[in-house]
Amino acid sequence: MESLLYISALVAAIAFAVLVIYLVRTLKSANRTLDHVANTMAGLEKQVTGITKETEELLHRTNRLADDLQEKSESLNTVFSSVKELGDSVGQVNKSIRHVSDTVSTQVVKQSDQIAKAVQWGNVAIDLYSKFKQKKEASETEGGERR
């Protein structure tokens, strides 16, 4: 029975040795995996640092662009204000011209008889001048032939 005890101790020792061998292999494999994870994390950290720098630079550019747009928008506000004032001025000029035109039309209608008489007198004056001129030319031509 003693030999059975030695055999079982030997089997237990062999089983323990096999267990230790597999445990060592598993731990080495886990160690390699953890090394890969550490390398991956280091690379990821570098990438995140680069992305962070680019993001900050992009944010600064965006802020500068927003400030520039704000300045230009304020400049355009003054232009639009000036254009509105110009439009108001043109509207006032149009209103004044319309008023003058209405007044002139009203006066023309009121004084159309007098205007017609003035035109008739003007036509009579032109006819008289034309006849006078013709007589003068005729008398000069006759006077020139008598010589």
C-alpha positions as CSV (number, residue, x, y, z in Angstrom):
1,M,0.0,0.0,0.0
2,E,2.9,2.1,0.4
3,S,3.7,1.8,-3.2
4,L,0.2,3.0,-4.1
5,L,0.9,6.0,-2.0
6,Y,4.1,6.7,-3.8
7,I,2.4,6.2,-7.2
8,S,-0.4,8.6,-6.3
9,A,2.1,11.2,-5.1
10,L,4.0,10.7,-8.4
11,V,0.8,11.2,-10.4
12,A,-0.1,14.2,-8.4
13,A,3.4,15.6,-8.9
14,I,3.2,15.0,-12.7
15,A,-0.3,16.5,-12.8
16,F,1.0,19.5,-10.9
17,A,4.0,19.9,-13.3
18,V,1.7,19.7,-16.3
19,L,-0.6,22.2,-14.7
20,V,2.3,24.5,-14.0
21,I,3.6,24.1,-17.6
22,Y,0.2,25.1,-19.1
23,L,-0.2,27.8,-16.6
24,V,3.2,29.3,-17.6
25,R,2.3,29.1,-21.3
26,T,-1.0,30.8,-20.6
27,L,0.7,33.5,-18.5
28,K,3.3,34.1,-21.3
29,S,0.5,34.4,-23.9
30,A,-1.4,36.8,-21.6
31,N,1.9,38.8,-21.2
32,R,2.3,39.0,-25.0
33,T,-1.3,40.1,-25.4
34,L,-0.9,42.7,-22.7
35,D,2.3,44.0,-24.4
36,H,0.3,44.3,-27.7
37,V,-2.4,46.1,-25.8
38,A,0.1,48.5,-24.3
39,N,1.7,49.2,-27.7
40,T,-1.7,49.8,-29.2
41,M,-2.7,52.1,-26.4
42,A,0.6,54.1,-26.8
43,G,-0.1,54.5,-30.5
44,L,-3.7,55.4,-29.8
45,E,-2.5,58.0,-27.3
46,K,-0.2,59.5,-29.9
47,Q,-3.1,59.6,-32.4
48,V,-5.4,61.2,-29.9
49,T,-2.8,63.8,-29.1
50,G,-2.4,64.6,-32.8
51,I,-6.2,64.8,-33.2
52,T,-6.5,67.0,-30.2
53,K,-3.9,69.4,-31.6
54,E,-5.6,69.5,-35.0
55,T,-9.0,70.0,-33.3
56,E,-7.7,72.9,-31.2
57,E,-6.1,74.5,-34.4
58,L,-9.4,74.0,-36.2
59,L,-11.3,75.6,-33.3
60,H,-9.0,78.6,-33.4
61,R,-9.5,79.0,-37.2
62,T,-13.2,78.7,-36.7
63,N,-13.2,81.4,-34.1
64,R,-11.1,83.7,-36.3
65,L,-13.5,83.1,-39.2
66,A,-16.5,83.8,-36.9
67,D,-14.9,87.0,-35.8
68,D,-14.2,88.0,-39.4
69,L,-17.8,87.2,-40.4
70,Q,-19.1,89.3,-37.4
71,E,-17.0,92.3,-38.5
72,K,-18.1,92.0,-42.1
73,S,-21.7,91.6,-41.0
74,E,-21.5,94.8,-39.0
75,S,-20.0,96.6,-42.0
76,L,-22.8,95.4,-44.2
77,N,-25.3,96.7,-41.7
78,T,-24.1,100.2,-42.2
79,V,-24.2,99.8,-46.0
80,F,-27.8,98.5,-45.7
81,S,-28.7,101.4,-43.5
82,S,-27.3,103.9,-46.0
83,V,-29.2,102.2,-48.8
84,K,-32.4,102.4,-46.8
85,E,-31.8,106.1,-46.2
86,L,-31.1,106.6,-49.9
87,G,-34.3,104.8,-50.8
88,D,-36.2,107.0,-48.4
89,S,-34.7,110.1,-50.0
90,V,-35.6,108.9,-53.5
91,G,-39.2,108.2,-52.2
92,Q,-39.4,111.8,-50.9
93,V,-38.0,113.2,-54.3
94,N,-40.6,111.1,-56.1
95,K,-43.4,112.4,-53.9
96,S,-42.2,116.0,-54.5
97,I,-42.1,115.5,-58.2
98,R,-45.5,114.0,-58.2
99,H,-46.8,116.9,-56.3
100,V,-45.2,119.4,-58.7
101,S,-46.6,117.5,-61.6
102,D,-50.1,117.4,-60.2
103,T,-49.9,121.2,-59.5
104,V,-48.7,121.9,-63.0
105,S,-51.4,119.7,-64.5
106,T,-54.1,121.5,-62.4
107,Q,-52.8,124.9,-63.5
108,V,-52.6,123.8,-67.2
109,V,-56.2,122.7,-67.0
110,K,-57.3,126.0,-65.3
111,Q,-55.4,128.1,-67.7
112,S,-55.9,126.1,-70.9
113,D,-58.0,128.9,-72.5
114,Q,-55.4,131.5,-71.8
115,I,-52.7,129.2,-73.2
116,A,-54.8,128.6,-76.3
117,K,-55.2,132.3,-76.8
118,A,-51.5,132.9,-76.3
119,V,-50.7,130.2,-78.9
120,Q,-53.2,131.8,-81.3
121,W,-51.6,135.2,-80.8
122,G,-48.2,133.6,-81.3
123,N,-49.3,132.1,-84.6
124,V,-50.8,135.4,-85.7
125,A,-47.4,137.1,-84.8
126,I,-45.5,134.5,-86.7
127,D,-47.8,134.9,-89.8
128,L,-47.4,138.7,-89.6
129,Y,-43.7,138.4,-89.4
130,S,-43.6,136.0,-92.3
131,K,-45.7,138.4,-94.4
132,F,-43.6,141.3,-93.4
133,K,-40.5,139.4,-94.4
134,Q,-41.9,138.4,-97.7
135,K,-42.9,142.0,-98.5
136,K,-39.5,143.2,-97.5
137,E,-37.8,140.6,-99.7
138,A,-40.2,141.4,-102.6
139,S,-39.5,145.1,-102.3
140,E,-35.7,144.5,-102.2
141,T,-35.9,142.3,-105.3
142,E,-38.0,144.9,-107.2
143,G,-35.7,147.7,-106.0
144,G,-32.7,145.7,-107.2
145,E,-34.2,145.2,-110.7
146,R,-35.1,148.9,-111.2
147,R,-31.5,150.0,-111.0
